[in-house]
Amino acid sequence: MSDLAEIKVIAFPGAPNLPVYAALENGYFKGQGLAVSLSTTPSSVSQIEKFAAGEYDLAFTACDNIVAYREGLGAKQLEGAADFRVIMGATQVELSAVVAPDIQTASDLRGKSLALDAVGTGFAFVLYEMLDKLGLPMTDYERVAVGATPERWASVKSGAHAGTVTIEPFTSVAVAAGFRVLRKSTDVFPNYQGGIVAARQSWAVANADRVKAFIRGYLQGLDWTLAPENRAAAAALLQAKMPEIKPGVVDAVMTSLLSPRSGLTPKAAILREGLKTVLDLRTKYGSGGKVLSDVDKYLDLSFYEAATKG
């Protein structure tokens, strides 16, 4: 019988999961006394429901999802107050407005439908702001909840929708298939806290040693991923875990992922200005009239600070 402590993680499919893959592959979690399992979700609603119910211990999710459910503004009503806290950063996430090949400008999307995970959470607000800055207000197109990036990209590729918002590797896959990127989040926002690691605070307090061990193992995987000498091995590992990444696009995916401007955040730090951007966007597009400005309300970095002390 294994004496390793179990941690179940749920994440969105995507290249930002590479440090977890690396920590699993290289035995970093095991070296911290953990048996970590990683599952991916078809949508933010599915992820949050299972996370809130305790089916998973940690969630790699959009920072805005934690803000939304803490404020009672999520796409799904949860039983009781959401006990979620951000315990660590993960990635800025470069989000791209990907559209069908026949769409030349944002105005060509007028009257058409766009595929989203959920219309009022996650990265939808980033897409709305990018298009708004291109002169297309959100009232001029239809917004349809489809699911996570693989499902959204598939719906655009099939012609069911005219565009969507993507992360890597799906952005590079779309471009290689002849689809167009109208705008990237890195063109619009100087700093954006895209992906984070969250825990239910009650569970984290009761399992503090386990949480700290996970953070240490993840940081080892992150350091390995970001080390220049490991780039070829990291690319091979990512392709093994995500076969949809073809050889012709893997270099572009890795370049975006390894850049602190568009990808993984060194030391998994929380970008406070980036979190402020998240709050500003929710205040503008989906706060129900609330002005959100208290960054610390959504954080509990005590586990990270304890895990990295010294």
N, C-alpha and C positions, 0 to 999 in steps of 0.2 A: 504494500500500500504506500502511495506517495506521501511524503511528509511536506510537500510543497503547498503553500497557501494559494488558493484559487482566486483569480480575478477574471471576470467576464467583461469584455469591452465591446461596445457597439459603435460603429463609425460609418460614415458615408464612403462609398467606393471612390477611389481616387489616388493619385500619386502621393498626396500628403501622408498616407499611411506607411510610407516607406520606412521611417524610423522604427515603427512597431515591428514591421517585417524583419528589419535588421536585428532588433533586440531578440526576437524569437529565433532567427536563424543562427545568430552568434552566441546564443545562450546567456545573454545578459539578464533577462528576467529570471531564468533558472538560477543564475549566480546570486540573485537577490532573494532566493527562496520562494519564487513565485511560479505558478503554472498559469500562464496568461492565454486566454482564448480570444480571438478577434472575429467578430461577425460584422457583416455589412447590412445596411438597411435600405429598403426600397423607397423610403420617404422620411421626411422629418417627423410627420405625425406618428408613423409606426415606431420610429426610434424613441421619441419622447414618451409614448404610451408604455413601451416595454421598460424603458429606463425608470420612469416614475413608479412602475409596478414592482421594481426590484428584480426584474429578470436579468438586468445587467448592472454592474457595479460602477462602471465609468463610461462616459460618452465622449467621443471625439465628434464635436458638432459645431455648427455656426454659433458664434458668440451671441448673435441676435436671438437665437432660439432660447437661450437661457434668460435673456432680458425679457423676451415676450412672455414666457410662462411664469416668470417671477412676478410680472405685472398683471397677470390674468388676461393677457392679450394673445395667447397662443391660438393656433388653428383648431385645437381640440380642447374642450373643457376637461380638466383633470379633477379627480376627487380630492378635495382639500387643497391647501396651499402648496405650491411647488417648492420643494426643499432642495433646490439646485444652487450650487456655487461653482464658479470657475476656479479651478485649483492650479491651472498652468496654461500658458500660451502654447500655440502649435504653429500657426502659419498666418501670414497676411492674406494669402489666397488671392491670386490674380484671377479675377472674374472677367469673362469676355462675353460681349453681346454677339452671339453667333447667329447668322441669318442665312436663308436659302441663297443659292448662287444668283438668282434673278433680282435680288434686293440690292439696289445700288446705294441708297441713302436711307436715313431713318424715316423720311416722309413716305417711302415706299411701303412701310409697315402699317400705314394708316388703314384702319378697317380690318386688319388681319389679326390672327390669333398668335399669342406667344405662350410657350410651354414653361411652366414654373413648378417648383417643388410644392409650395403653398403660396397663395397670392398675398398673404399678409405676414409672412415670417421669413427668416433666413436671408437669402441673397436677393430676394425679389426687389427690395428697396434699392439695392445697388443698380439693378437693371433699370428701374424706373428713373433714377437720377441720371444715369448715363444717357438714356434716351431723351429725357427732359432737356439736358444740356445740348442735345443735338436738335432741339426744336420740336420734339414729339411728346406732348403731355400724355399721362397714363390714361386719360379719358378717350384717347384716339385709337386704342387697340384693345382687343379682347385678351383677358388674362385667364389662363386655364391651368388648374392644378393637375400636374401629371406625375410628379415623383422626383426621385433623385436624378443625378446627371445622366446616367446611362439611359434611363427611360425618356428623359427630355430630349437627349440627343437623337435617340432612335425615332422619336416622334417628328423631329425636324427633318431628319434624313429621309423619312418615308413620305414627307410632304404634308403630314397631318397639321403641322403648325409652321409658321413662317420664320420663327426664331426662338431663341432661348438664351439662358445664361449658363456658361460652362466653366469648369475648372479643368486643369490638366489631369490626365492626358487627353481628355475629350476635345479640348480646344485644338490641339495640334492634329488630332485625328480628323476633326472636321475640316480644318484648313487643307490637309492633304487630300481630302475628298472633294475639294473644290468649293467649299462653303466659305462665307465671308465673315470677317470680324469687323463689326462697325466701330466698336470702342472697347477699350480695356479699362478695368477699374484703376490700374496704375496710371492711366492717363488723366484720371479725374481726381483721385484722392491721394494726397501726400502720404497718408498713413491709414491703414484699415485693419482692425483686429478681426480677421475672418474666422479662422478655426481656433478652437480652444479645447481643453480637456475639462470636463465637468464631473462632479460627484454629487450625490445626495448628501447633504451635510451631516445628517444623522448617521448615515452609514459610515461616512469618512471619519467622524469622531470616534465611532465604535471600532473602527479598523485602521487606526492611524498608522500603525507600523506597516501594514500592508500597503497603504497609500504611499507612504514615503519610499518603500521598496520599489513600487511601480515607477515612481518619479525617477529614482536613481537608475533603474534599468532602461527607462525610456531615454533619459539623457545620454546614456552610453550609446544607445542605438542612433540617436540624433548626431552625436559627435562622429560616430563611424560614417554615417551617411554624408555628413558635410566635409569630411576629410578629402582633400583633392586626390590623394593617392588611391582612394577607394571608388572613384567615380565609375570606372568600368564595371567593377563588381556590383556596385549599387544599381547601375542600369540593368545589369543582367538579372539581379534579384527582382527588380520591379517588373521586368518583362515576364519573368517566371510567374509572378503573382497576378499580373494583369496581361494576359496574352493578346488583348486587343491593341496593345502598344506595339506597332510594327517597327522593324529596324529603321525605316526611313524617318520616323518621327521621334524616336526615343531620345535623340540628342537634344531636340528642342524642348521636350518634356523635362529632361534633367536640368537644362540651363535655367528654365523658369523655376523649377522646384528648389534648386540650390541657391538661388538669389534671395537674399533677405528682403529685397524690395517686393518680390512677387511670390515668394515661396516660404520655405521653412524658416522659422524665427530662431536664430542662434540662442542657445541656452533655454529655449522654450519660454522666453520672457514674455510678460504681458506688456503690450504696447498701449500705454495709458491714453495717448492721443488717438490711437487707433480705436480704442474702446469708446472714446468720446465721439468719434465719427459714427460709430454704430448707434449710439444714443441719439445723435442729431438726426440721422436718417429715420429712425423709428419715430422720433418726435414729429418729423415732417410728414411721414407717410402712414403711420399706423399706431399712434399712441392713444387714440380716442380723446385727444385734447390735452393729455398730460405732457408736461415739459420734463423730459428725462435728462438729468445732468450728473447724478451721483454715481460716479464710476465705482466707488468702493462697495456700494450696495450689493453688487453681483459677485464680488471676489471673496475668496478665503485662501490667501497665499501662505498661510501658516505651515501647511504640510510641505510646500515647496521650499520655504525658508529653512525648515528643520532638516529636510532631506539634503540640502546643499550646503548647510552650515559647515564651514571649515574645509 
